[in-house]
């Protein structure tokens, strides 16, 4: 159960970091962000990734938890990358 929570935190963190870039916002037809909003999104994204790391301390062996965290980050980033690739293909067809 904790791994699912960590995975969701990681996905949310990567998503926030993803939409900070103008190219990705344009891909999803999102409004431009102000510099303050970009800074807030970046900070929130890193905080969510940090919370996911802190959540690994709840596992029986924290050292194994860090390895699990890296695995979770890998799959979360793959999901965000796949979402970007699908959206880009969809945009090219339209």
C-alpha positions as CSV (number, residue, x, y, z in Angstrom):
1,X,0.0,0.0,0.0
2,X,2.8,2.4,0.8
3,X,4.4,1.7,-2.6
4,X,1.3,2.9,-4.4
5,X,1.2,6.1,-2.3
6,X,4.9,6.7,-3.1
7,X,4.2,6.0,-6.8
8,X,1.3,8.5,-6.8
9,X,3.5,11.1,-5.1
10,X,6.2,10.6,-7.6
11,X,3.8,10.8,-10.6
12,X,2.4,14.1,-9.2
13,X,5.9,15.5,-8.6
14,X,7.1,14.6,-12.1
15,X,3.9,16.0,-13.6
16,X,4.4,19.3,-11.9
17,X,8.0,19.4,-13.0
18,X,6.9,18.5,-16.6
19,X,4.3,21.2,-17.0
20,X,6.8,23.9,-15.9
21,X,8.4,23.8,-19.3
22,X,6.6,25.9,-22.0
23,X,6.9,23.1,-24.6
24,X,4.9,20.6,-22.5
25,X,2.3,23.2,-21.5
26,X,1.8,24.0,-25.2
27,X,1.5,20.3,-26.0
28,X,-1.4,20.0,-23.5
29,X,-2.9,23.4,-24.4
30,X,-2.3,24.9,-21.0
31,X,-2.0,28.6,-20.2
32,X,1.4,30.1,-19.8
33,X,2.7,30.4,-16.3
34,X,4.1,33.4,-14.6
35,X,7.6,33.2,-13.2
36,X,6.2,33.0,-9.6
37,X,3.8,30.1,-10.6
38,X,6.7,28.3,-12.3
39,X,8.8,28.6,-9.2
40,X,5.9,27.3,-7.1
41,X,5.3,24.3,-9.4
42,X,9.0,23.4,-9.4
43,X,9.1,23.7,-5.6
44,X,5.9,21.6,-5.2
45,X,7.3,19.0,-7.6
46,X,10.5,18.6,-5.7
47,X,8.6,18.5,-2.4
48,X,6.4,15.7,-3.6
49,X,9.4,13.7,-4.8
50,X,11.0,14.4,-1.4
51,X,7.9,13.2,0.4
52,X,8.1,10.0,-1.6
53,X,11.7,9.6,-0.4
54,X,10.7,10.4,3.1
55,X,8.0,7.8,2.8
56,X,10.6,5.1,2.3
57,X,11.6,5.5,5.9
58,X,8.3,3.8,6.8
59,X,9.5,0.6,5.2
60,X,11.1,-2.1,7.4
61,X,14.6,-1.5,6.0
62,X,15.2,2.1,5.0
63,X,18.2,1.1,2.8
64,X,15.9,-1.1,0.7
65,X,13.4,1.7,0.8
66,X,15.7,4.0,-1.1
67,X,16.2,1.3,-3.8
68,X,12.4,1.0,-4.0
69,X,12.2,4.7,-4.3
70,X,14.5,4.8,-7.3
71,X,12.5,2.0,-8.9
72,X,9.3,3.9,-8.3
73,X,10.8,7.0,-9.7
74,X,11.8,5.1,-12.8
75,X,8.3,3.8,-13.5
76,X,6.7,7.1,-12.7
77,X,9.0,8.9,-15.1
78,X,8.3,6.2,-17.8
79,X,4.6,6.8,-17.3
80,X,5.0,10.6,-17.7
81,X,7.3,10.1,-20.7
82,X,4.8,7.7,-22.3
83,X,2.0,10.3,-21.7
84,X,4.1,13.0,-23.4
85,X,4.8,10.7,-26.4
86,X,1.2,9.7,-26.9
87,X,0.1,13.4,-26.7
88,X,2.8,14.4,-29.2
89,X,1.7,11.7,-31.6
90,X,-1.9,12.7,-31.2
91,X,-1.0,16.3,-31.9
92,X,0.9,15.4,-35.1
93,X,-2.0,13.5,-36.5
94,X,-4.4,16.4,-35.9
